[in-house]
């Protein structure tokens, strides 16, 4: 699969993170894509200007499903990547983990 539109890839377990992803996508005119819909893809190529990842913090880190999607990425060609994370308890620093995983794909 090729993602060729500026997009937000989101994961939401309860719907709270979806609500945030939807508001951001609408505000800055990005396509909204559930990572659950990408699980069956063998590979994911990112060929657009902007991609955001929006997810809840699980156990102080990035949910495994986000890691599975990043593992499927074979090429990332974009100018800007951002991430937003939601949490209900104590936040940790999942962004360092996420940054390291994405750098491996460039």
TAMOHU-V17732 format. One record per residue. RES is the residue in one letter. PHI is phi in whole degrees, 0 to 359 (* if undefined). Layout:
<<RES;PHI> <RES;PHI>>
This chain:
<<X;*> <X;245> <X;263> <X;242> <X;240> <X;304> <X;215> <X;245> <X;262> <X;233> <X;230> <X;218> <X;279> <X;248> <X;107> <X;295> <X;290> <X;302> <X;301> <X;293> <X;301> <X;296> <X;296> <X;295> <X;301> <X;293> <X;294> <X;247> <X;57> <X;244> <X;287> <X;257> <X;231> <X;284> <X;293> <X;300> <X;290> <X;263> <X;299> <X;278> <X;290> <X;283> <X;221> <X;227> <X;252> <X;256> <X;225> <X;206> <X;279> <X;223> <X;222> <X;245> <X;245> <X;233> <X;201> <X;277> <X;281> <X;246> <X;51> <X;80> <X;216> <X;272> <X;301> <X;303> <X;297> <X;293> <X;300> <X;297> <X;292> <X;298> <X;300> <X;281> <X;287> <X;255> <X;204> <X;236> <X;239> <X;206> <X;263> <X;217> <X;236> <X;221> <X;223> <X;234> <X;233> <X;252> <X;206> <X;249> <X;238> <X;276> <X;284> <X;242> <X;234> <X;288> <X;292> <X;295> <X;299> <X;298> <X;300> <X;296> <X;293> <X;291> <X;297> <X;296> <X;269> <X;270>>
